[in-house]
C-alpha cells in the first residue's frame, strides 16, 4: 500500500512537470497582444502570459530560459511602457543572467528605471548586481538613490566598496541611502564601512549610520556572529548616542547574553538613566520575572 501511494505521488508530480513543460513556451500571439497594452484595457492577454510564465518557472532550465528570452525580447522594442512594466514583473520570476542586458538598458531612462530595478533586485547571480553598479556612474538624483536601494536589497557584499564611497560623498541623500544599504547587506565588512562613514559625518548622517549599525548588528547576531554584534551594540550603548539608539543597543546587548539577558538587564539598569531603566523593566516584565536582585532572572 505504501509503495502504491509513493508511485501515485511520483506519477502526479510527473504529470505536473510534464504540463509545465508543455505550457512553458509563451504563446506568440499573446506576446504580440501585450505589446500595445495600456492600463485600463482588458488584461486577458496579460493573464495568458502570466500563466505561461508561472508554468515556465516549473519547467526545465532550458524551457525557463527560453521563455525568459521571449519576454526580454520585448524590452528593446516600441512596446508600451505598461507592457514593459508587466514584462519586468514576469522577469522578476523567471529572469536569468541572459536577461540582464535588456533590463540594464531600461536603467538609462528615468521612466523605466524603477521597473528594471524591480526585476534586477530579484535575479540571482553577479550579472544583475554588476549591471546596477555600472548604472551608478550615469545615474543621478532619485534614479541613483533607487539603484543604491536595489543594491542594498540584493544584500551582495560585492557592492560594499562602491556603497562606502557613496556614503562619504557630497550628496546627503545618496549618502544616507548608501548607509542604509550597507546596513541591509550586513556582515563584518559592511560594519567596518559603516564605522568609517561615521567619522566626520554630519549629525543627520551620523544618525542614519547608527540606525544602519543596529540593522547590521542584528544581522550579525542572527548569523551567529555574537561577538561582532556585541561589539557594535556596546559601542552604540556607550558612545553617548540619542536615547532611541542607546535603548535599541541595550536591547541588542540583552539578546547577546542569551539566558543571562534578564540578569544583565537588571545589573545594567541599577546605575543607568531613566530611558535604560524603563527598557530594562520591559525586559524583566516580558521574562515574567519579579525584578528583584535575588531571583537572578528566574521566572
C-alpha positions in Angstrom: 0.0 0.0 0.0 2.8 2.4 0.9 4.7 1.7 -2.3 1.5 2.2 -4.2 1.0 5.7 -2.7 4.6 6.7 -3.4 4.2 5.5 -7.0 1.0 7.6 -7.3 2.7 10.6 -5.9 5.5 10.4 -8.4 3.0 10.0 -11.2 1.2 13.1 -10.1 4.5 15.1 -9.9 5.5 13.8 -13.3 2.2 14.9 -14.8 2.5 18.4 -13.2 6.1 18.8 -14.6 5.0 17.5 -18.0 2.2 20.0 -18.1 4.6 22.8 -17.1 6.9 21.7 -19.9 4.1 21.8 -22.4 3.0 25.3 -21.4 6.4 26.8 -20.8 6.7 28.2 -24.3 4.9 31.6 -24.3 2.3 32.0 -26.9 3.5 34.3 -29.7 0.0 35.8 -30.3 -0.3 36.6 -26.6 3.1 38.2 -26.6 2.1 40.3 -29.7 -1.1 41.3 -28.0 0.5 42.7 -24.8 2.9 45.0 -26.7 0.1 47.5 -27.2 -1.3 47.1 -23.7 -2.1 50.2 -21.7 -3.5 50.4 -18.2 -7.3 50.1 -18.2 -7.5 47.8 -21.2 -8.5 44.1 -21.0 -5.9 42.1 -19.0 -6.8 38.9 -20.8 -3.6 38.7 -22.8 -1.6 39.6 -19.7 -3.2 36.7 -17.8 -2.3 34.3 -20.6 1.4 35.4 -20.5 1.4 35.4 -16.7 0.1 31.8 -16.5 2.7 30.6 -19.0 5.4 32.4 -17.1 4.3 30.5 -14.0 4.4 27.3 -15.9 7.9 28.1 -17.2 9.1 28.5 -13.6 8.3 24.9 -13.0 9.7 23.6 -16.3 13.3 22.6 -17.2 16.1 25.2 -17.0 16.2 25.2 -20.8 12.4 25.9 -21.1 12.6 28.5 -18.4 15.5 30.3 -20.1 13.7 30.2 -23.5 10.5 31.8 -22.0 12.6 34.5 -20.3 14.3 35.3 -23.5 10.9 35.7 -25.2 9.9 38.2 -22.6 13.2 40.1 -22.5 13.0 40.5 -26.3 10.1 42.9 -25.9 12.1 45.3 -23.7 14.1 46.7 -26.7 11.0 47.2 -28.9 8.5 50.1 -29.1 6.1 48.2 -26.8 4.2 50.4 -24.4 5.5 51.4 -21.0 2.7 49.4 -19.3 3.7 46.4 -21.3 7.4 46.7 -20.3 6.4 47.1 -16.7 4.4 43.9 -16.9 7.3 42.1 -18.6 9.7 43.2 -15.9 7.4 41.7 -13.2 7.5 38.4 -15.1 11.3 38.5 -15.5 11.5 39.0 -11.7 10.0 35.5 -11.6 12.0 33.7 -14.3 14.7 36.1 -15.4 18.3 35.0 -15.6 21.7 36.4 -16.5 20.9 36.5 -20.2 18.0 38.9 -19.5 20.3 41.4 -17.6 21.5 43.4 -20.7 17.9 44.1 -21.8 16.9 45.2 -18.3 20.1 47.2 -17.8 19.2 49.3 -20.9 16.0 50.4 -19.1 18.0 51.8 -16.2 19.2 54.6 -18.5 15.8 56.2 -18.7 14.0 57.6 -15.6 10.6 56.4 -16.7 11.7 52.8 -17.0 14.5 52.6 -14.3 12.2 51.6 -11.5 10.6 48.7 -13.4 14.1 47.4 -14.4 15.3 47.6 -10.8 12.4 45.6 -9.6 13.5 42.7 -11.8 17.2 43.1 -11.3 16.8 43.0 -7.5 15.4 39.5 -7.8 17.5 37.9 -10.5 20.3 35.8 -8.9 23.9 35.9 -10.0 26.6 38.5 -10.2 25.4 39.9 -13.5 22.4 41.7 -12.1 24.4 43.3 -9.3 27.1 44.3 -11.8 24.6 46.0 -14.0 23.2 48.0 -11.1 26.7 49.1 -10.0 27.5 50.1 -13.6 24.4 52.2 -13.8 25.5 54.2 -10.8 28.1 56.0 -13.0 25.4 57.7 -15.1 22.6 57.7 -12.6 21.6 60.9 -10.8 19.1 62.1 -8.2 16.3 59.8 -7.4 17.4 57.3 -10.0 20.8 56.9 -8.4 19.2 56.6 -4.9 16.9 53.9 -6.3 19.8 51.9 -7.6 21.6 52.2 -4.3 18.4 50.9 -2.6 18.4 47.9 -5.0 22.0 47.1 -4.2 21.0 47.0 -0.5 18.0 44.8 -1.3 20.3 42.3 -3.1 22.5 42.1 0.0 25.6 41.4 -2.0 28.9 42.1 -0.3 30.4 42.9 -3.7 28.6 46.2 -3.5 30.2 47.3 -0.2 33.2 49.2 -1.8 31.1 51.4 -4.0 28.5 52.0 -1.3 31.2 53.0 1.1 32.4 55.6 -1.4 28.9 57.0 -1.8 28.4 57.0 2.0 31.2 59.6 2.3 30.2 61.5 -0.8 28.9 65.1 -1.2 25.2 64.3 -1.8 23.5 63.9 1.7 20.5 61.9 0.3 22.7 59.5 -1.7 25.0 59.1 1.3 22.0 58.2 3.6 20.8 55.7 1.1 24.2 54.1 0.8 24.5 53.9 4.6 21.1 52.2 4.8 22.1 49.7 2.0 25.3 48.8 3.9 23.2 48.0 7.0 21.0 45.7 4.9 24.0 43.9 3.4 25.5 43.5 6.8 28.5 41.3 7.8 31.9 42.3 9.1 32.9 44.3 6.0 29.8 46.3 6.0 30.2 47.0 9.7 33.7 48.4 9.0 32.4 50.5 6.2 29.7 52.0 8.4 32.2 52.8 11.1 34.4 54.6 8.6 31.4 56.5 7.2 30.6 57.8 10.7 33.9 59.6 11.1 33.4 63.2 10.2 29.8 62.7 9.2 27.2 65.4 9.7 24.8 65.0 12.7 22.0 63.8 10.4 24.1 61.3 8.5 25.6 60.0 11.8 22.1 59.2 13.0 21.5 57.3 9.8 24.7 55.4 10.3 23.7 54.5 13.9 20.4 53.1 12.6 22.3 51.1 9.9 24.7 49.8 12.5 21.8 48.5 14.6 20.5 46.7 11.5 23.9 45.3 10.8 24.4 44.1 14.4 21.0 42.4 14.3 22.1 40.5 11.1 25.4 39.5 12.6 23.6 38.2 15.7 21.1 36.2 13.6 24.0 34.6 11.7 25.8 33.5 14.9 28.4 36.2 15.0 27.6 37.2 18.5 31.0 38.7 19.4 30.9 41.1 16.4 27.3 42.1 17.1 28.1 42.7 20.8 31.0 45.0 19.8 28.6 47.2 17.7 25.9 47.2 20.3 28.3 48.1 23.1 29.9 50.9 21.2 26.5 52.4 20.4 25.4 52.0 24.0 28.5 53.6 25.5 29.1 56.4 23.0 26.5 59.0 24.1 24.0 58.3 21.3 20.5 59.6 21.4 18.1 57.6 23.7 16.3 55.6 20.9 19.7 54.3 19.6 21.0 53.6 23.1 17.8 51.7 24.1 17.9 49.7 20.9 21.6 48.9 21.5 20.8 47.9 25.1 18.1 45.5 24.0 20.5 44.1 21.5 23.0 43.5 24.2 20.3 41.7 26.2 19.8 39.4 23.2 23.5 38.6 23.0 23.5 37.4 26.6 21.1 34.6 25.9 19.8 33.1 29.1 21.7 35.6 31.1 19.9 38.5 29.4 17.5 39.3 32.2 20.2 39.3 34.8 22.3 41.6 32.6 19.3 44.0 32.2 18.9 44.2 36.0 22.5 44.8 36.6 22.9 47.5 33.9 19.7 49.3 35.0 20.9 49.9 38.5 23.2 52.8 37.5 21.5 53.7 34.2 19.4 56.7 33.2 15.6 56.7 33.0 15.4 55.5 29.4 17.5 52.4 30.0 15.8 51.7 33.3 12.4 51.8 31.5 13.7 49.4 28.8 15.1 47.1 31.5 11.7 47.0 33.2 10.2 45.8 29.9 12.8 43.1 29.5 12.1 41.9 33.1 8.3 42.0 32.6 8.4 40.0 29.4 10.5 37.4 31.1 7.9 37.1 33.9 10.5 38.0 36.5 9.7 39.9 39.6 12.7 42.2 39.1 14.4 41.7 42.5 18.2 41.2 42.7 17.8 37.8 44.3 15.9 35.9 41.6 18.7 36.2 39.1 16.3 36.3 36.2 14.3 33.2 37.1 10.7 33.1 36.3 
